[in-house]
Amino acid sequence: MESRWPHFHCGRELRACLVAIAAFALTVGLTACTQTLHRPIVLKAPYESERAWAVVPFANESGVSQVDGTAVADRFVSEIEQVDGLRCLPLNRTLAAMRSLGMTSVRDLQQAYALMRTLQADGLVLGTITDWDPYKPLRFGAAVEVISSGTGPGGRALDLNELTMPTQESVGGAEGARAEVSQASRIFDGRNNETLLELERYALGRSNPDSALGPKAYEVRIDLFSRFGAYVLTRDLLEQEAARLGVALPNGSAERVIEQ
């Protein structure tokens, strides 16, 4: 007569193994649940009511031919969309409006206003990539400006040669128009401790703590690094806008910490 004891022992061992696996999974789950999460710092616009901005694909003056100015512009769209008090139109909508107007770029104030009217946007962000190195230590540089629709306090005659867009040229009919412009430019260098400290602060609330690199991913991926640059330059533009309008931002900065 065949003994059933071996089968009994195997079943008991299988049950013990399953219990051990379940306990391990529970422990891992509890550990993950207890990880500290940080809320990202949120930028705040200096306007009394919500405004809409649009971003034009960036020109490339970095000397590196493989830079995608449209992708860089899309990262600015993502950062502007997260600003409290601003919304940013999708880049595809801006590109479609430019095609309908026969534009490949925005070269003068008349074109800027025509595009803003078509998009029904309150501001148009133009930019130029000035530095680009996708290998660690990463480098990203850009000059940006936001042209606001209408005139009012702070409006001035626009000299297109003074703007941060090197590709813009003065075109007949644009002279004498008045525009409200805020500008900013920076170079972000992965070897610079000031850049790294600011990057760490930005990445702390925008990274997955379970990933292998965590916040360090922003130091090795140029798409994330340039998105950080878009955040800082957007902050600079908002601070310039606040100064132009003569209003104070919370704590004297465009940053606002959202309490947990």
Long-range contacts (C-beta under 8 A, 24 or more apart in sequence): 32-210, 35-209, 35-210, 36-209, 37-205, 37-209, 38-204, 38-205, 39-205, 39-257, 39-258, 39-260, 40-202, 40-204, 40-205, 40-206, 40-258, 41-201, 41-202, 41-205, 41-255, 41-256, 41-257, 41-258, 42-82, 42-83, 42-84, 42-255, 42-256, 42-257, 42-258, 43-79, 43-82, 43-83, 43-84, 43-231, 43-234, 43-235, 43-238, 43-254, 43-255, 43-256, 44-83, 44-84, 44-85, 44-238, 44-249, 44-250, 44-254, 44-255, 44-256, 45-83, 45-84, 45-85, 45-86, 45-238, 45-241, 45-254, 46-85, 46-238, 46-241, 46-242, 46-245, 46-247, 46-249, 46-254, 47-85, 47-86, 47-241, 47-245, 49-85, 50-85, 50-86, 50-87, 51-85, 51-86, 51-87, 51-122, 51-123, 52-86, 52-87, 52-88, 52-89, 52-119, 52-120, 52-121, 52-122, 52-123, 53-80, 53-86, 53-87, 53-88, 53-89, 53-121, 53-122, 53-123, 53-124, 53-125, 53-146, 54-88, 54-89, 54-93, 54-94, 54-115, 54-116, 54-119, 54-121, 54-123, 54-124, 54-125, 55-80, 55-88, 55-89, 55-91, 55-94, 55-124, 55-125, 55-127, 56-94, 56-98, 56-105, 56-106, 56-115, 56-124, 56-125, 56-126, 56-127, 57-91, 57-95, 57-105, 58-127, 58-128, 58-129, 58-142, 59-105, 59-127, 59-128, 59-129, 59-165, 59-166, 59-167, 60-128, 60-129, 60-132, 61-128, 61-129, 61-130, 61-166, 61-167, 62-129, 62-130, 62-131, 62-132, 62-141, 63-132, 64-132, 64-133, 67-129, 67-132, 69-129, 70-95, 71-223, 72-127, 72-129, 72-142, 72-226, 72-230, 73-125, 73-127, 75-223, 75-226, 75-227, 75-230, 76-125, 76-127, 76-144, 76-230, 76-233, 76-234, 78-227, 78-230, 79-227, 79-230, 79-231, 79-234, 80-125, 80-234, 83-234, 83-238, 84-256, 89-119, 89-121, 93-119, 94-119, 105-167, 106-165, 106-168, 107-167, 107-168, 107-169, 107-171, 108-160, 108-168, 108-169, 108-170, 108-171, 108-173, 108-174, 109-147, 109-158, 109-160, 109-174, 109-177, 109-179, 110-171, 110-173, 110-174, 110-177, 112-147, 112-179, 113-149, 113-177, 116-147, 116-149, 117-149, 121-149, 122-148, 122-149, 123-147, 123-148, 123-149, 125-237, 126-163, 126-164, 126-165, 126-168, 127-164, 127-165, 128-164, 128-165, 128-166, 128-167, 130-185, 130-187, 131-187, 132-222, 133-222, 134-222, 136-190, 136-219, 136-220, 137-189, 137-190, 137-191, 137-219, 138-188, 138-190, 138-219, 138-220, 138-222, 138-225, 139-187, 139-188, 139-189, 139-190, 140-187, 140-188, 140-222, 140-225, 140-226, 140-229, 141-185, 141-186, 141-187, 141-188, 141-229, 142-185, 142-186, 142-229, 142-230, 142-233, 143-183, 143-184, 143-185, 144-183, 144-184, 144-185, 144-233, 144-237, 145-181, 145-182, 145-183, 145-184, 145-237, 146-181, 146-182, 146-237, 146-241, 147-179, 147-180, 147-181, 148-179, 148-180, 148-181, 148-182, 148-241, 150-180, 151-178, 151-179, 151-180, 152-180, 153-244, 153-245, 153-246, 154-180, 154-244, 154-245, 154-246, 155-179, 155-180, 156-180, 156-181, 180-244, 182-237, 182-240, 182-241, 182-244, 183-237, 183-240, 184-233, 184-236, 184-237, 184-240, 185-233, 186-229, 186-232, 186-233, 186-236, 188-225, 188-228, 188-229, 188-232, 190-219, 190-225, 198-228, 198-232, 199-225, 199-228, 202-228, 202-231, 202-232, 203-228
